[in-house]
Amino acid sequence: MPASKRNTRQWKLLDIISAAFFGLVIIFFLMVFTPLGDSLAASGRQTLLLSAPDPRQRQRLLFLIESGQHHQPIEACPADSVDHMPCEDPRRNRQLSREMNFYRERQCPLPDETPLCLIPPPDGYKVPVRWPQSLDKIWHSNMPYNKIADRKGHQGWMKESGPYFTFPGGGTMFTEGADKYIEKLKQYIPISDGTLRTALDMGCGVASFGGSMLAENITTLSFAPRDSHKAQIQFALERGIPAFVAMLGTRRLPFPAFSFDFMHCSRCLIPFTAYNATYFIEVDRLLRPGGYLVISGPPVQWPKQDKEWADLQAVARALCYELIAVDGNTVIWKKPAGESCLPNENEFGIELCDESDDPNYAWYFKLKKCVSGTSSVVGEYAVGTIPKWPERLSKAPSRALALKNGFDVFEADTRRWARRVAYYKKSLNLKLGTPAIRNVMDMNAFFGGFAAALVSDPVWVMNVVPARKPSTLSIIYDRGLMGVYHDWCEPFSTYPRTYDLIHAAGFETLIKDPSSKKNRCNLVDLMVEIDRMLRPEGTVVIRDSPEVIDKVSRIASAVRWTAIVHDKEPESHGREKILVATKNFWKLPSASN
């Protein structure tokens, strides 16, 4: 080979090696001496936080935060996690079975697999529009998702209007507005006289039906599964309408038996007669005797769905539901007030549940293909036998009287919370009673006394009864309030930034094992979850022993809360302190530029 060609090849090789070397040197200087290195490092840490955290490092960080030795705030999650719900993560759930929509139900990661980071608000986020204006409009920048407006605007669901989304009140089955649709229902159902108070709207869209029912003094809890494209429940909560994320799939919904006076489906697409009418049976478990079931849309007198419509009527007849009316594509049934008249034989093979079945069990409890008998529940709770609203709020329900000293405990709890809430408003400067607080959660509700004391305020309260505590949720519903079962060692089924005020009494008991009295999970994780649910500038109120409050106060700074510790109200004889914290309104650096 000629020397000139050899030299050319050697120089090319040397050029490549030299260029690579100098390139590495430049990258080194960029990483060490410029903000790019910090940015890349932070990005790498955030990726690790959201992918596969090291359990040992995670436990060490939890210990440092809880003991007050971690002097920096917990890191922010990446920008694409602004709407993250740990138990409804499509990336994980799409790998699961689609049978009976199992993959769309709650599927929670283990605590050690949960990212330890704070969910940021989206770029351009603003403090939400105050109630009651929020019922009709919300900031577009808080949820810049246009698919519903684009696809359902002609049906009146929602529209983009300047910096807002507006809600004309329509729906697929009531394009002229929920108000006119409700007026039609009033011909057949006692909606306006206080007979009905608690309603469940299944597959609710943006919850315009529930929003309109508020004017009738009927509190409607709306639910739908997570929809990564439409975020229906997120819109409902931003509007200030009671709602949460759920799927009617393989498990009972997290409510006790005979809770709702009225159940509603407007094109909810639930196959009520599938799997031997399993879903209709679950509706029956939740519907109070003497209550009303309304289904609008398919298959009710729907083209090419004659068999499905016939099957739906057959199931209702088998359970002796009274057919009130079929008005166009809307059917209205009334559930019998007494014991089920289920015959021994029917085409769906439906039977009464064994007497040992407790129809109130509903936390990760598989759906049953048998009908819950009313004889399994003590007391009077049928529509027509319980007082009308608002009298039912203050009268001790018969299901409370079934507990030991139930009447005395109920009366004492009611007085205690009236006293506490008066103290909150007078001495703790909470914004209760103002438009600044609309969506409220009580994490440890017991009889719903906190919610009852707020009944004159412009709020709705999600009463949560911990799954491992005594099952008092049915009493809450008998009072005309609402709530769900939940285990606080798992994330809650709601979108980020959906509550204005979150309240918890007996805070550490939420994560303790009732038998061993040991913590089943960590307070830091619980407070990070509260931060996820809380709106920026929202309020947290925590009551517990001075030792627990000291611990909570240390963690509060790590989750970027401003906290003040107060003494309990003077009339209280308990050994308690009260922590009141505000979630600071912070943004990701890129979002503020």
N, C-alpha and C positions, 0 to 999 in steps of 0.2 A: 504493500500500500504506500503511495507517495507520502512524504513527510508532511506536506501541506494539509492533506486530508486528515492525517492522524491528529495534528495540532488543532484543527477545527473541531473535531469531535471532543478532544480533551477539554478545550475551552468551553464548549457547550455544557459539558458535565459540570465543570467548575462553576460556570455561571448559575446553573440550577442550584447547586449546593450553597453557593454564596447568597443567592436570593432567598432561599429557604431560611438560612441562618439569620440574615438581616430582618426577614419577616418575623421570625420568632422574637427577635430582640425588640422590634417595634411593638408587637402585641404585648410583650412583657411590660414595657414602659406604659402602654395604654392602660393595662390592667392595674398597675401599681400606682401610677401618678395622675390618673384622670378619673372624672366621675363615671366614665363608661365602665370601668372596672367595678365600681360600687353597684352600678345598675345591673351588670351581668351577674354579679354575685347574688344580689337580692333576687333576681329572676330565678337563679339556680336554687336558692333557698326556698322560694315559693313553690317551684316545681316539686321539690322534695316534700314540702309540706302537703301538697295535694296528691302526691303519688303514693309513696310507700314509706311513711315515717318509721324511723328506727324505734322500736318499743322502749329500749333502754334509755335512749336520749330523750324520748318523750316523757317517760316517767321522771327522769331527773329534772326536766324543765318544769313539770307539774309540781314537784317538791319545792323547787326554788321559788316558784310563783306563790305557792300556798304559804310558805314560810317567810315571805317578804324579802327574800334574798335576790330576787330578779328585779332589777331596777329600771328595766326598759319595758315599754308596752309590748304585748304580744304582736307579732308581725301581721301585716295585712295579707289576706288571700289575694291571688291574682285577679286582675280586672274582669276576666271572663267568668268569675264565680259570683257575680253580683246577685244572681237569683238561685244560688245553690240550696237545695234541700237534701241533706245527707241520706234520708231514707227513701227518697223518690228520685234517685239519680239515674237518668235514662242510660248512661254509659254502662252501668252495672246491670240494671234491670232487664235490658234487652237480651241478655244472655240466658234469661230464665224461661221457664215453660209458659206458653201462651194459653194453656188449658184454663178455662174459666177466668182468664185475665189475671192469672197469678203474678205475672211479670209487672203488672201495673199497681200492685199493692205495696204496702210498706215493706221494704227490704233494707234493714239498717246495717251499717258496718259495725264491726266490733269497736269498742272505745279506742283500743290501741291503733286501729286503722283509720280513725277519724282525724282529719287535719286539725292541727292546733293553730288556727289563724282566725282573724276577724274579717268577716264579710264586708267589703267596702260598698258604698252606694255607687250607682252608675254615674257616669260623667253627666254633669248638668242637673243632678238631683236637687230638689228643693223641698223645704218643709211642706208636707201635704196641704192641700186645700182644706180649710176647716169645715167641720160639720155645721149646718146641714147643706152648705153649698156643694160639698164633695159628692153628695148623692147624684148631682147632675153633671159635675165636671171635675176632672183631675188633671194634674200636670202631665203633659205628653212626655216630658223629659224624664219623669220618674219611672215610666215603663214604656219606652219607645218601641212598642211592638204593634205594627199596623195591620196584622193579618185579619183580625176580627173586623176591624173597621172596613177593610177592603172587601172582605167576603160577605159580611153580614150587615153592612151599612144600609142596604136596601130594605132590610127587615127591621131597622130601627134599633139594633143592638147598641152600637156606638159609632161615633163619627169623629174624625180629626177636624178640629176647629181652631186655627191659629196655634197658640201654645198649649191648648187643652185637647183632651178627649172629652166629648160630651156624650150623654146617655139619654136618648129620647124616651127610653122605657119600653122599647119593643123587644120582641123575641120571635123565633121561627114560627111559633103557633099563635102569636098575638102581635102581628106587625103594626097594628094600630095603637099598641101600648098595653102594658100590663094592667093599667087602671080600668080600661074597658073590659078586659078579660075577667078581672076580679068582679066587676059589676055583674057580668053574666053568671059567675059562680054564686053570687049572692042570692040568685033566684032559688037555689037549691040547698045552700049551706048557711048556717047561722054565723056569718063571719063577723058581724059588727056588734054583737050584744054581750061579748065577754065569755061566751060559752067556750070558744076556742082561743087558745093562747100560744101553744107551742106547735110549730110546723117544721117539717123537713122537706126541703126542695132538692130532689135528686137530679144530678146532671144539670146544673143550674145556669149554664152560660155565664153571663156577667152579673147574675143575681138581680135582674130588674124586677122579677116577681117578688123576691124577698124584700127588696127595697120599697115596693109599693104596698106590701102587706104591713109595713111599719105604721102606716097611717090608720090601720084598722086595729092597732094595739095587739097585733099578732106578731110574735117574734119568730122569724123563719131562719133556721140554720140551713145554709146552702152548701152543697158539697159537689165536687167533681174531681176526677183524677188529674194529676199533673198533665199539662199539655205544653210541651216545650215550644210550640209555635204560637199558642194563643194565650196562655197564662190566665185563664178565666178567673180562677179563685184569687189571684193576685189583684186583678182589676176590682173584684167584689170587695176585698178588704181595703183597698185604697179608697174606695167609695164610702167606707164605713158601714158596710153591710155584713152581718154575721156569716162567716164562711170558713171552711177548712178543706184540706185536700184529703180525699178518700176515694176508694174504689170498691164497688160491690163485686167481689170476685169469689175467693174461696173461703173467706172468713166473715164472721159476723161483724157488722159495723160497731164501733166502740161506744154503744149506748145500752142502757138497761132495757128490760122488757117494758112494753106499754108506756112509752115516754111521750109520744107525739100525738096531739089531738087531731092532727091533719097532716097527710102526706101527699106530696105533689110531684108529678113527673110531666114535664112538657117537652116532648120529643127527646127524652133522656136516653132512648135507645137501649134500655135495660131489657134483656130477653126474659121477662118475668116467668114464662112458662117453661123455659129450658131446664134441663137437668131435673126432670120431674117436679117442676114448679118451685125449685129451691129458692129462687130470688123472691117470688111472691110470698113464700113462707117466711122469709126474713122480714119482708115488709109487714107481714101480719104480726111477727114478734114485737116489732117496734110500735105498731099502731095501738093506741089506747082503745079498749072496748068502747063502743059507741062513737068512735072517731071516723073521720072521712078520708077516703082515698080518691084522688083525682088523677087520671091519666089522659093526657092530650097528645094526639099524634099517633104514629104507628104503634100498634096495629088497629087502632080503634076506627072501624069503618074505613079502612085504608085500602086503596086499590092493590089487588094482587096479594093481599095478606088475609084472605078470608079464613084460612085455617088457623093462623095465629090469633086472630080476633075471636074465633070460636073457642080456641083453647083457653084464652084469657077469661072469657065468660064462664067456661066450665070450672076453672079453678075457683073463681069467686063464688059460684054456686055451691061447690063442694065445701067451702068454708062458711056457707050461709050468709054471705054478704048481701045486704039489701041493695038492689039496683035503684038508685035515686033518679038518674037521668042519663040518657045518651043524647048529647046535644052536638050535632055535627061530628067532629072528630074528638070530642071530649066525653069521657065516661066518668060518672060519679057514683061511688059505692059508699055504703055505711057499714062498718063492722058491727056484728051483733054485740050487745052490751053484756050478755052473760057468757056462760061457758060455751066453748066451741061445740057446734052441732055436727061436727065432722062425722059422716057416715062410715060404717065399717069398710065399705068398698067404694072406690072411685077410680076413674081411668088413669089417675096419676100415681096411684099407690100411696097417697098421703095418709099418714096415721098420726095419732096424738103421741107426743113425747112421753117417755116414761116419767113417773112421778118424781124420780130421783133427779131429773134434769132441772138445773137452775137456769131459767131463761135470762137471768141478769148477767151471767158470765159472758163477757164479750171482748176480752183482751186477748188477741191471738187465738181465738176460739173458732174452730172450723164450723162452717155452716152445717146445719142439720136438715135432714129431709123429713122432719116431723114437726107438728104444730105444737107450740107451747100452750099448755092449758092455763087458764086464768086461776084455777084452784091452787096452783103452785105458789101464788103470790098472795100475801096476807093483806087485807084491808080493802077499802073502797077507793077506786081510782078510775072508774069508768066516766066518760063524758056524760054529764047530766047528774052524776052523784057527787062529784067534787065541786066546790064553790066556783062561781064565775070569777074571772079576773076583774078587779084586783084583790078581791077578798081572799082568794086562794094563796096569795103571797104570804099573808101573816097568820093564817090558820094552820095549826100543826097537822100535816097530812097523816092519814091513817097508817101509811107505811113507816112513818117516823115512830108512831106509837107502838109498832111491833118491836122496836128496840128496847132494851132495858132502860127504864126511866126516860123513855123517849120524849114524852111531853115536857118534862122538866128540863131536859137537855136542850130541846128545841127552843123553849122560851128563854132560857139563859143565854143561848147562842145568839138569838135575835137581839136581846138587850145589849149584849157585849159588843156586837158589831155596830149597832146604832151609836153607842158611846165612842167606839174607836174611830169611826168615820167622822164624827163630829170633831174629834180631836185632830184628825188628819187635816181637815179643812181649816180649822181655826189656828192651830199651832205649828203645823208642819209646812204650811204654805203650798200644799199641793194644788194643782189647777183643776181639781175635781169640780164639776158643776159649770165649767167653762167650755167653749168650743174647742179648746186646745186638746181635750181628751175625749176621744170617741170610742176607740177599740181598747177594751180592758181585759186582762186575763188574771184570774185568781188560780195560782198553781196548786193550792191545797184547800179546796173549797168546802169540804165537810158538808154542812147543810145549806151552803149558799148564802150565809148570813152577810158576808161582805157585799155581794151583789144586791141583796135585798135592801141594804142600807143605802144603795146608790140609785134606787128605783126612780127618784125624782130628777136625777141628773140626765143629761143628753148622752148617755153611754149605753153600750151593750157589753155584757160580761161573759167571757168564755170561762165557765166553772170547770176546772180540771180536778177530778178525783183520782189520786194515784192508785194504780192497779193493785198494789199490795196493801192498801189500807181498806178499812171497812167500806162496803159498797153502799154509799149514801147517795149516789147519783140519781136514783129513782125519786128520792125525796125532793131533790132540786127541781126535777121536772114536774113533780106534783105541785110545787109552789108556783109554776109558770115561768121558771128560769130554764137555762140550757147549759149543757156542758158535755164533756167527753171523759172517758177513761184514758189514762196515759201512764207510762212508766218513765220517770224523769232521768233514768240512766240511758235513755234513748232520745234523739232529737224529736221535736214535735212536728206534726204534719201541717206546716204552714210555710209560706214564702218568707224570705227576709223582709224586715222593716214593715211589719204588719200590725204592731200593737203600740199604742201610745203610753200605756201604763201597765206594768206587770207587778203583781202583788204576791207575796209568799209569806205565810206565817208558818212557824216550825220548819224553817228552811232546810236544816240538815236532815230532818226526818224524811225528806223527799228521796234521799238516796240511801237510807239505812235499811238493813234487813230487819224486819219486825222481830225475828226470832233471836238472831245473834247480836243485834244492835251494832253491827259493824257496817261501815260504808261499803256499798256495792260498786260505787264508781266515785269519781272525783268532783269536788266542788268547783274546781277550775273549769272542767268541761261543761258543767251545768251553767256556769255564769257566761261562758263563751256562747252557749246555746241561747241564753236569755238575750245576750247582745245581738245575736243573729235575728231574733224575732222583733227586737225593739227598734222603733223608728229613731233616727237621729233627733236629739233633743227630747227624747222620750224619758219616762221616769220609772225607776224601780223602787219598790218599797219592800223591805225584808225585815221580818220580826223573828228574833231568836234570842238565845241566851247571850250574855256579854261575851263569852268565849267564842261563840260562833260568829257573832257580829265583828269581833276583832279580826277573825280570819277572813271574813267576807270583805272587810274594809281594805285589807292588804291586797286581795285579789282584784278589787274594784279598780285600782290604779293601773293594773296590768291590762285590763280590758278597756282602758281609756274612759272610765267613768269619773265624774266628780261627785264624791260621796260626803255626806254629813251624817253623823250618828246622833240620835236624839234619845232622850229618856222616854219611857212608856207613858201613857196617859196616867194622871194622878190616881184615878179610881181603880186602876188595875193592881191586883195583888200578885201578879206573876213576876218572875225574875227574867225580865226581857229588856232588850234595847231595840231600837228601830233605826235601820239604816235607810236613808233616802238618797238615791243616786240619780244623776242625770247623764244620759249617754251623750258624749260630746260629738259634735258634727264635724267629722274629719273626712278627708278625701285622699285618694291616691295622688301622689305627686303629679303624675301625668294628667290626671283629671282636673287639676287646678290651674294648669297652664293655659 
